[in-house]
Amino acid sequence: MKLFYIILLCFNLFASEYKTDENTSLNFLNSISKYEINIGSGSDSDIYVFVDPLCSLSQKYITKIFEDKLLKSKNTYHIFLLELPRFESIEFIQYIYQSENPKSTLLDIMLNNNTFIDFDEFEANEKTLQIIDDISKFAKSLNIKLRPYFIFFDRDAKFCRDSEGVAPCLANEFNE
């Protein structure tokens, strides 16, 4: 568990920061914001997180923010599901987005490790496939490879940080 906190601390310490106008900085996420699964309702920061439901680091992160009342009271976490090919989790992602309550289904799979889902009779509909495609295109434009991947917007500071350094779609918006 200590390693997990060290990794998260490194993301915060070594993340790149860019000065920007708050209205402009959030506009680039509008294309996929309708697909987010929210945890928390705090007003300090908006944290956009891309996770794979079968990735152990993603599971630890989601568990931490879900169980920590202080984190949820200070920040709003916008969760997006994005497959890491080595986990072959596409059916889980489809299942979560297509469920009646995606947040509840996500938490059941990630917190309770409920991976015993019978996919034999499950077929993703067109809307679900479009959601996954839109998020994948967005992630590809940012060259997102890590899970969890973070984009932090501190509301008062008007700064953006991400977990890998400069995100290509942010570079033009944040030049100063």
Disulfide bonds with the S-S distance in Angstrom:
none
